[in-house]
């Protein structure tokens, strides 16, 4: 048992900071003097893509739980003990042609119902916590996937950003319970919209003011269908505006320095390559979608819909494992929520989905004053273990073994 004495406990339920003695379940027997420090539950990123190479970066920024929304079972099983708790699905199911190409180690691309249902069975046997479908999924396939998943007590999450046929109302009618990126709701508000429409048509639609009655009606229907959304607002903003961070101090943080210097997890190379291909037309569309999703999120919160905080790290550009949770927390300040509300949503409410865990952050600064103080970590408690911040930074990933496994997995799924 770990005993933390005289610590400032961030009581998110009662919205107070109170000095307490806190006991944390652990095989270790340690007593810590918490005077002048702050203790809060660990953060949960509810939409992300963790890998063995990125796992420690989540902990280094205070993320102790992740909802993994797409990946590979074999590779995720290589994640070592310096990692958040992983609540995962694995290969996502798309239509054909797949938006990420043909079936591979990370996706199943098919318009065949039997193949898709075999994919659901595969995921269930692997212990996936939910099933995820992607933007080119066909309606009859989606309907079959939801039915089969329901029989297996698995919810279906959908990333329908690039759909041309299934808006949020259709998705909800089929029984989809999660709309990742708050996707396809814009399609319900602007009939005829999709991300591939010609520039002239986008310019026309983007000049139309959102119909508030329509917005309320659509979101009320989704709420009645128990649909949850994860808006990933920082992803939209970075795709629209490029690298600049919110707040700008993140650029000089210890977390960014560790990411920049990581020779195994070379995420900046990926981001630079993607960013170089983004033109002004694409950024203008992303800016419009960013504003739409902010309005959707605000209204869904207002009517009592379920909204969760996630980043999509490290997809798109400039969204980083762990670190981008601070940006996402700051995005939620515009929704008439105070710091206690936002942190509760990113911890207690999220873990009502992923399962309670005994994870905490011992901080040197007050996170209620500013969310950036979360990055000033003294100790992370997760899985009954305690990690000093410096221990996480110095942790070495077995890069050669990881690459060998990746090559094997690639070959395996090429043969299937």
N, C-alpha and C positions, 0 to 999 in steps of 0.2 A: 504494500500500500504506500502511495506517495501522499504525504501530508504537506499542504501548502498553508502556512500560517499568516494571518493578518494581511491577506491579499484583498485588493479592491475587486470584488466580484461584479461583473457586468450582468445585472439581473434584467434580462430582456423581457420577462413576463411582466414584472412590476415597473419597469422603466426607471430603475434606480441603480446607483452604484453603492454597494454596501461592503464594509470591511468584514471578512469572514475567514474561517478556517475551512478549507476544502480538501476532501479526501478523494483521491483518484485511484481506481483499481489498477494494480500493477504487481508483477512478481518482485519488483524492487521495493526495498524499504528505505525510503528517503524522506527527510524532512527539509522543506525549503522555506526560507524566510521570504515572504511575499510583500513585505513592507515597501510601499512606493511603487509597486507593480500592479498590473491589471490582468485579470483572468477572464476569459470568455470562451464559449464553445468554438471548436474549429469550424472553418468555413466549408461549405459544400458547393462545388461548381456543378450545376445541374445540366450542363451541356458541354461536353469536352471530349477530347480524343487522346487519352493517355497512352504512353508507350514506355517500355523499359528505360529508354534514354531520357525521357522527360519527367519521370515520376518524382525525383527528388526536388524538382523545381516547384512542384505544387506545395510540398511541405515547407519549402524555403520561404514561401509567401503566405503560409498560414492556411492553405487548403488541405483539409484532412479527410475529405470525402469527395469522390467524383462520380458523377453519373456519366459513364462512357457511352457515347451515342453512335458508335461504329468503330470497328476494328477487327482484330483477328484473335481467335481463341488461343492458339498456340503462342503467339507473340505476347499477349497479355499475361499469360501464365509464366512468362520469364521475368516479370517485374519482381524485384527483390523486396526486402523488408523495409527499406527506406522509401516508403510510399504511402499515399493516402489509402483509405478504404475504397475499393473499386466496386461500384454497382453498375454492372455492364450488360450491354448487348454486344454482339460481335458482327459478323457480316450482315450488312443491310441488304434489303431486297428491292431491286429496281426493275423497271421495264426494259424492253429491248427496242432500240439500242440504249445501253446503259449510259447515264450521264458521266460515269467514271470508267466507261469502256465495258468490254465483255466481262463475264464472271471471272473473279480472281480471288486472291486471299482476303480481300476486304469487302467484296460485294457479290451478290447473286443477281445477274441481269437476265430476266426471262419474261416472256408473255404467256408462258405455259403454266396453267394452274397446278398441275401435278409437280412440276419442278419447284415452284414457289412453296408448295406445302411441304415438300421434302426439305426445303430450306428452313421452314419453321420447325420441323422435327429435329433437324440438326442443331439449331439454336437451343431448343428445349433440352436436348440431351447434354449440351455443353453447359447448361445451367444459366443461360441468359435470363435476365430479370424482366426483359420486355423485348418486343420485336420492333424493328425500325424499317419503314419503307421510304422510298425515294421518289423524286419528281417525275420520272417517266413510267411509274407504275400504272398498269391498265386497270380500269374500274372492276372488271370481273375478277381479276387476280386479287385486287385489294379486298373485295368482298369476301373471297374465299380465305384469304390470310387472316382477316379479322375473326371470322367464324372459327377457324381452326385454333387461333391463338386464344380465343375466349374459352374453348374447351380445355385448353392447357393452363388456364388462369394466368395468361400473359396479356398485358395491355399492348396496344399498337401505338407507336409514335410515328409521326410522318414529317419528313422534310419535303414540302411541296413547293419550295421557292420557284422551281422552274416548270411547274405543271402547266399544261395547256388545257386540261379537261376536268380536273378535280378540285373544285374550290373548297373552302372550309366547311360550308354547309353540307356538301356531298360527303366529305370526309367524315364529318360528325354523324351523318345518317348511316354510313357504313359501320360506325362504331369506333373510329379512331379517337383515342383519348388524349393524345399529346400532339400539339402543333409546334414543332421545333422552329425557332426563329419567328414565331407567330405567323408561320407561312400560310399562304393561300387565303388569308383573311382579306388582304388587299384585292384579290381576285373576286371575292364576294361583294366588295364595295364598288368596284369598277368593272362591270361586265365587259368582257372582251380583252381585259388586260392579261398579259403574260410577259415574262422577261425578254421574249424574243420579238416583240412587236416592232415594226419599223420606227425609225426615229420620228417621222411625222406624226404617227399615231400616238407615240409616247408623249410628244409635245402637246397634243390635243388633250389627252387624258390628264396630264399633269397640271393643266390649267383649271381643272374642275375642282371646286371646293368639295370636301367630303360632306356627304349628306348625313347630318347628325342623327336624324331619325333612323336612317338605314344602318348607321354604325351601331346605334343602341339595339336595334332589332336583331342584327346579325350576332352581336356579342351576347345578348340575352339568350338567344337560341343556343349558342355554344355553351353558355353557363348551364343551361337546363340539361344539356347532354353531358355534363361533367368533363368538359374539355379543358385541359391545362395548356398554358402557353409558356414558352421560354423565349423571350424576345431577342436575346443576344445583341443588344443595342450597340455595344462597342464595336462589334464586327461590322455592322452597317456603317458606323461613323468612320472607321479606319478605311474601309473600301471607298468611301466618299471623299475623305479628306487626306488620306495618306498617313504618314507615321506619327505626327504630333500627338502627344499623350495628354490625358486629362486625369490628374493634374500633370503639369510639365515636369514636376519634381521626380516623377517615376523614371525619367530618362537617366537620372544620376543616382538611382537607388542601388543598393547592394545586390538586389535581385536582378536588375538589368545587367550589372557588371558580370555576375555569374553566368547569365545567359550568353552574353557577348563572348565570354572567354571559354565556353564549353566546346571542346574539340570533338565531342561525340554527338551531342545534340546541336547540330549546326542549323538552327532554325532561321537565322537571319539570311542565309543563302537562299532558302526556300522563299522567304518573304520578298527579297530583292528580285528574284526571278519572276514572281507573280506580279509584283508592283510595276515592273518594266513593261508589262503587257496591257496595263489598264489605261484606257484612253479617256478623254474628257467626256465623251458621250456616256461611257460606262459609269464614271464617277457621278455624273449628273443624275442618272437613274438611281444610283445607290443613295444619293442625298435625298431624293424624293421618297424612296422606300424607308429610309431612316426616319423621316418626319412622319410618314404614315404609321409606322410601327410604334413610334412614340405615342401618337394619338390613340392607337388601338390599345396599347398597354395602359395608358392613363384611364381610359374608359372602362377597361376590363377590371382594373383595380377598384374603380368607383362603384361598379355594380356588384362587387364581391366575387369576381371570377378568380380562379387559381392562377397565379403568376409566380414563376420561379426564376431565379437568377443564375445565368450561365453565360459562358464566353465563346464557345466554339473553338477555343485554343487547341492546337495551333493552326487552325485552318484560315483561309483568306489571307489577310496581311496584318501584321503588327498586333496580333492577339496572342499573348504569351501565357504558357501554363502557370497558373498561380497568380502571377503579377497582374494579369488583366482583370482578375476579380475586383481589384481596387477600382479600376476604371468603371466596371459594371455597377459596383455599389454607388459610385458617384452619379452615374446616370439616373439612378432611382431617386435622387434628391429632388428631381423635378416633378415627382408624382404625389406631392403633398404627404410624404412620409418623413418622419423624423429618423434620426440615426438609430434609435432603438428598434423602430419598425423594420428598417432595412436590414439590420443585422439579424433580427429574429427571422426574417424571410430567408436569409442566406445561411441560417444555421438550424434553428428549431423546426421551422416549417419544412425545409428541404429534407431534414432527417426523418420527418414523419413519413416520407416516401421511401428513402433509401434504407431506413432502419436506424434506430438510435445507436450511437456509439459513444464510448467514454473518451472523447477527444477534446482537447483544450489547447488554448494558446496562452502562454504567460508572456505578457508584453511589458515593455519598458515605458510605453506611453499610453494615453487614454484614447481608445478607438472611437469613443463617442464625440470627442472634440474634432477629430478628423480621421477619416478612414486610412490615410497613409500611415498612421501610427501602428496599424496592424503589421506593417512590414518591419517594425522595430521589435523583433521577436527575441525573447530570452530563451524560451524552451517550448518545444512542441510535444504534446502528449497524444499518442495514438497507438492503437493495438496493445494497450497495456505497457507501452515502451515510452521512454522519454528521450528526446533528441535535443541537445543544445544546438543553437543555430549554426555554430561553427562546424559541428559534426556533420550536419546536412550538407553544407557547402563543400566539405572535404571528401564526401563520399565518392568512391570510384565505381563507375559502371564497367562491367565485363564486356567491353565493346566487341572483342573478337568473337566471343561465344554468341553474342547477340546477332552479329552479322552472319555467322554461320547458320544460325537458326532461321534468320530471315530468308536466306538463299534457299534453304530446304523447304520452307513454307511456300515461297514463290513457285518452286518447281512442282510441289504437291498439287497446288491449285491450278497450275497450267495443264496438268494431266487430267484433272477431273472434268 
